[in-house]
Amino acid sequence: MSTKIFCDIAELNQIKKFNKKINVKGFTTNPSLMRKAGAKDYKDYSKKILKICKNKPVSLEVFADEYKEMKNQAIKINTWAKNVYVKIPVTNSKGKFMGRIIKELNHQNIKLNITAVYNAIQTQKILKVINKKTKVIISIFAGRAGDNGKDPIPEFVKSIKFAKRYKNVEILWASVREPYNFLQAKQLGCHIITVPPAIIQKIEKFGKSHNQLTIETVKAFLIDSKKSKFKLV
């Protein structure tokens, strides 16, 4: 199984560029990325993204914290395009599991991307409330777990095993920290990995030998030492 690359981004010019790439199979974004990109009106900005990207999955996140408003937002976002996956956090900011809303939206045939997942117990809880028909992505935040001294790999192994019975479920490696994460995700059997533009460009350059890397590294050190005009008198 090949691991699909989704681009994690919100800048419109970058989405235009990466939408043309064959190896980019979809897009994910979130309120933080949208804010950074200068979005003022969430609906208007999202529709601009969807106008660029018409044929690949696009994950757009709710930004409410309570059940009623979160569900209203999810239903509205779902109407914006057929390729939309509505991103729902696995819990709200108070730590309450969003199982009720996940179940209701899933049974309304709304494609979901369950985000901010960190362990296989959360994966199990999600799987217990969904059907085996409507598409669901479960996004496990590997990089952020690693930043906090937690090994995400065992959680992926268990989550992928649990999800095997669900043909409609894909496990996604989120919060990438380096290009090598793509190979890790591939080896584990993750269905998707979300990658920022700079790391996608590095992945595209995979294939250099150790010898090439050594020569390139030494050349870079040499160039910098010359630019700095270092001398030992």
C-alpha positions as CSV (number, residue, x, y, z in Angstrom):
1,M,0.0,0.0,0.0
2,S,1.3,3.4,-0.9
3,T,1.0,6.3,1.6
4,K,-0.8,9.3,0.1
5,I,0.8,12.7,0.6
6,F,-1.7,15.5,1.6
7,C,-0.3,19.1,1.7
8,D,-0.9,20.8,5.1
9,I,-1.3,24.4,4.1
10,A,-3.6,27.4,3.8
11,E,-1.9,30.0,1.6
12,L,-3.8,30.3,-1.7
13,N,-0.8,30.7,-3.9
14,Q,0.9,27.7,-2.4
15,I,-2.3,25.6,-2.8
16,K,-2.4,26.6,-6.5
17,K,1.2,25.4,-6.9
18,F,0.9,22.1,-5.0
19,N,-2.5,21.3,-6.5
20,K,-0.7,20.8,-9.8
21,K,1.7,18.2,-8.3
22,I,0.8,14.5,-9.1
23,N,2.2,13.3,-5.8
24,V,0.0,15.6,-3.7
25,K,-3.3,13.7,-3.3
26,G,-5.2,16.1,-1.0
27,F,-5.0,19.1,1.3
28,T,-5.5,19.7,5.0
29,T,-5.8,22.9,6.9
30,N,-6.8,24.2,10.3
31,P,-7.8,27.5,12.0
32,S,-4.2,28.2,13.0
33,L,-2.9,27.9,9.4
34,M,-5.9,29.9,8.1
35,R,-5.1,32.7,10.5
36,K,-1.4,32.7,9.6
37,A,-2.4,32.9,5.9
38,G,-4.4,36.0,6.6
39,A,-7.9,34.7,6.4
40,K,-10.5,37.1,7.8
41,D,-13.8,35.4,6.7
42,Y,-13.7,31.6,7.3
43,K,-16.4,30.6,4.8
44,D,-15.2,33.0,2.0
45,Y,-11.5,31.9,2.4
46,S,-12.5,28.2,2.5
47,K,-14.5,28.6,-0.7
48,K,-11.4,30.2,-2.4
49,I,-9.4,27.0,-1.4
50,L,-12.2,24.8,-2.8
51,K,-12.3,26.8,-6.0
52,I,-8.6,26.0,-6.6
53,C,-8.8,22.4,-5.5
54,K,-11.9,20.7,-7.0
55,N,-10.9,17.1,-7.4
56,K,-8.8,16.3,-4.4
57,P,-9.9,15.8,-0.7
58,V,-9.8,19.0,1.3
59,S,-10.1,18.9,5.1
60,L,-11.6,22.0,6.7
61,E,-11.9,22.2,10.5
62,V,-14.8,23.4,12.7
63,F,-13.8,26.0,15.3
64,A,-16.6,25.7,17.8
65,D,-16.2,24.0,21.2
66,E,-19.7,23.0,22.2
67,Y,-21.8,20.2,20.7
68,K,-24.6,22.3,19.1
69,E,-22.5,24.9,17.4
70,M,-19.9,22.3,16.3
71,K,-22.6,20.3,14.6
72,N,-24.1,23.3,12.9
73,Q,-20.7,24.3,11.6
74,A,-19.9,20.8,10.4
75,I,-23.2,20.5,8.5
76,K,-22.6,23.9,6.8
77,I,-18.9,23.1,5.9
78,N,-20.0,19.8,4.4
79,T,-22.3,21.7,1.9
80,W,-19.5,23.7,0.4
81,A,-18.1,21.0,-1.9
82,K,-18.3,17.2,-2.5
83,N,-14.6,16.8,-1.8
84,V,-14.8,18.3,1.7
85,Y,-13.8,16.3,4.8
86,V,-15.1,18.0,7.9
87,K,-12.4,18.1,10.6
88,I,-13.7,17.4,14.1
89,P,-11.4,17.3,17.2
90,V,-11.5,14.0,19.1
91,T,-12.3,16.0,22.2
92,N,-13.3,19.5,22.9
93,S,-11.1,21.9,24.8
94,K,-12.5,20.6,28.1
95,G,-11.4,17.0,27.2
96,K,-14.9,15.8,26.5
97,F,-15.0,13.0,23.8
98,M,-16.9,14.1,20.8
99,G,-18.3,10.7,20.1
100,R,-21.9,11.9,19.9
101,I,-21.2,14.4,17.1
102,I,-18.9,12.0,15.3
103,K,-21.6,9.3,15.3
104,E,-24.3,11.6,14.2
105,L,-22.3,13.2,11.4
106,N,-20.9,9.9,10.2
107,H,-24.4,8.4,10.1
108,Q,-25.5,11.4,8.0
109,N,-22.9,10.3,5.4
110,I,-20.6,13.3,6.1
111,K,-17.0,12.6,5.5
112,L,-14.9,13.3,8.6
113,N,-11.3,13.9,9.5
114,I,-11.0,13.3,13.3
115,T,-8.1,15.4,14.5
116,A,-5.9,15.9,17.5
117,V,-5.7,12.1,18.1
118,Y,-2.7,10.9,20.1
119,N,-3.2,7.3,21.1
120,A,-4.9,4.1,20.1
121,I,-7.4,4.2,22.9
122,Q,-8.8,7.4,21.2
123,T,-8.8,5.5,17.9
124,Q,-10.8,2.6,19.4
125,K,-13.4,5.0,20.8
126,I,-13.8,6.6,17.4
127,L,-14.2,3.2,15.7
128,K,-16.9,2.2,18.2
129,V,-19.2,5.0,17.1
130,I,-18.9,5.0,13.3
131,N,-20.4,2.9,10.6
132,K,-18.4,0.8,8.1
133,K,-19.5,2.8,5.1
134,T,-18.9,6.6,5.3
135,K,-15.3,7.8,4.9
136,V,-13.4,8.7,8.0
137,I,-9.8,9.8,8.4
138,I,-8.2,9.5,11.9
139,S,-5.3,12.0,12.3
140,I,-2.7,11.0,14.8
141,F,-0.3,13.8,15.8
142,A,3.1,12.1,15.7
143,G,5.3,15.2,15.7
144,R,3.7,16.8,18.7
145,A,3.8,13.6,20.6
146,G,7.5,13.3,19.9
147,D,8.0,16.9,20.9
148,N,6.7,15.9,24.3
149,G,9.0,12.8,24.7
150,K,6.3,10.3,23.7
151,D,6.9,7.6,21.1
152,P,4.0,7.8,18.6
153,I,5.0,4.6,16.7
154,P,3.2,2.0,19.0
155,E,0.0,4.1,18.8
156,F,0.1,4.0,15.0
157,V,0.8,0.2,15.0
158,K,-2.2,-0.4,17.3
159,S,-4.5,2.1,15.6
160,I,-3.7,0.7,12.1
161,K,-4.5,-2.8,13.4
162,F,-7.8,-1.7,15.0
163,A,-8.8,0.1,11.8
164,K,-8.2,-2.9,9.5
165,R,-11.8,-4.1,9.9
166,Y,-13.0,-0.7,8.5
167,K,-12.5,-0.3,4.8
168,N,-13.8,3.2,5.1
169,V,-11.2,4.4,7.6
170,E,-7.8,5.8,6.9
171,I,-5.1,6.4,9.4
172,L,-3.2,9.7,8.9
173,W,0.3,10.7,10.2
174,A,-0.1,14.3,11.3
175,S,2.4,17.0,12.5
176,V,5.4,16.0,10.4
177,R,8.8,17.1,11.7
178,E,11.2,15.9,9.0
179,P,11.1,14.2,5.5
180,Y,12.1,10.8,7.0
181,N,8.6,10.7,8.7
182,F,7.2,9.9,5.2
183,L,9.3,6.7,5.1
184,Q,8.2,5.9,8.7
185,A,4.6,6.4,7.8
186,K,5.0,4.2,4.7
187,Q,6.7,1.4,6.6
188,L,3.9,1.4,9.2
189,G,1.2,1.3,6.6
190,C,-0.3,4.7,7.2
191,H,-2.8,5.5,4.5
192,I,-2.0,9.3,4.5
193,I,0.6,11.7,5.7
194,T,0.1,15.4,5.9
195,V,3.2,17.4,5.0
196,P,4.0,21.1,4.8
197,P,5.3,22.4,1.4
198,A,9.0,22.7,2.4
199,I,9.1,19.0,3.4
200,I,7.2,17.9,0.3
201,Q,10.0,19.5,-1.7
202,K,12.6,17.6,0.3
203,I,10.8,14.3,-0.2
204,E,10.8,14.9,-3.9
205,K,14.6,14.9,-3.8
206,F,14.9,11.5,-2.1
207,G,17.4,9.0,-3.6
208,K,20.8,10.5,-3.1
209,S,23.6,8.1,-2.0
210,H,25.5,8.5,1.2
211,N,28.5,9.5,-0.8
212,Q,26.6,12.3,-2.6
213,L,25.4,13.5,0.7
214,T,28.9,13.6,2.2
215,I,30.3,15.6,-0.8
216,E,27.4,18.0,-0.7
217,T,27.8,18.6,3.0
218,V,31.6,19.1,2.8
219,K,31.1,21.5,-0.1
220,A,28.5,23.5,1.9
221,F,30.9,23.8,4.8
222,L,33.7,24.9,2.4
223,I,31.5,27.5,0.7
224,D,30.4,29.0,4.1
225,S,34.0,29.1,5.4
226,K,35.1,31.0,2.2
227,K,32.1,33.4,2.5
228,S,33.1,34.1,6.1
229,K,36.7,34.7,5.1
230,F,37.9,32.5,7.9
231,K,41.7,32.4,8.3
232,L,44.1,30.7,10.7
233,V,47.2,32.9,11.0
